[in-house]
Amino acid sequence: MASRQDLPGWVLSAIKANKGQASILAVAKHIWKHHQAELEGSIPLFYTWQYDMRWAALTLRKRGLLKPADQSRRGVWELPD
């Protein structure tokens, strides 16, 4: 069963799979493609995962694992150089 704690790792994996930068939509599609069964089996995460994915990205930014928002294009998450 998946939980919110899984999302930061999933977000990073999605961005890495997209050569270090990805739109929020691309990250969501990647997570759904690779973790659909886990999400469907995880209530209430199934209903909140896209919202929680954004909070996971904010946490990753605070930890320095994603570029700050002012250093990336709007709607794009990027790994630091």
LINKA-V487516 format. One record per residue. N is the residue number from 1. RES is the residue in one small letter. OMEGA is omega in whole degrees, -180 to 180 (999 if undefined). NEAR is the number of other C-alpha atoms within 8 Angstrom. D_FIRST is the distance of its C-alpha to the first C-alpha in whole Angstrom. Layout:
BEGIN
N,RES,OMEGA,NEAR,D_FIRST  N,RES,OMEGA,NEAR,D_FIRST
END
This chain:
BEGIN
1,m,-179,6,0  2,a,177,9,4  3,s,178,8,7  4,r,-178,8,10  5,q,178,5,11  6,d,-171,8,10  7,l,178,11,12  8,p,178,12,16  9,g,179,7,15  10,w,178,9,14  11,v,179,13,17  12,l,179,8,19  13,s,180,8,18  14,a,-180,13,19  15,i,178,15,23  16,k,179,10,23  17,a,-179,7,23  18,n,176,8,26  19,k,172,7,28  20,g,175,9,27  21,q,-179,11,28  22,a,173,14,26  23,s,178,9,26  24,i,178,9,23  25,l,180,7,23  26,a,178,9,23  27,v,180,12,20  28,a,179,10,18  29,k,180,8,19  30,h,180,9,18  31,i,-180,12,15  32,w,-179,9,15  33,k,-174,7,16  34,h,-174,6,14  35,h,-177,8,10  36,q,-177,9,11  37,a,179,6,9  38,e,180,9,6  39,l,-179,14,8  40,e,180,8,9  41,g,-175,9,6  42,s,176,11,6  43,i,10,8,9  44,p,-176,6,11  45,l,180,11,10  46,f,-177,10,11  47,y,-173,6,14  48,t,-168,8,14  49,w,-179,10,13  50,q,175,7,17  51,y,-179,7,18  52,d,177,10,16  53,m,179,12,16  54,r,176,8,20  55,w,177,8,19  56,a,179,11,18  57,a,177,12,21  58,l,177,8,23  59,t,178,9,22  60,l,177,11,22  61,r,-180,11,26  62,k,179,7,26  63,r,178,7,25  64,g,-179,9,28  65,l,171,9,25  66,l,176,12,26  67,k,174,12,30  68,p,-177,8,31  69,a,-178,8,31  70,d,177,5,35  71,q,180,6,35  72,s,174,10,33  73,r,179,8,34  74,r,177,5,32  75,g,180,6,29  76,v,175,10,28  77,w,-176,15,26  78,e,171,11,28  79,l,177,11,27  80,p,-180,7,30  81,d,999,2,33
END
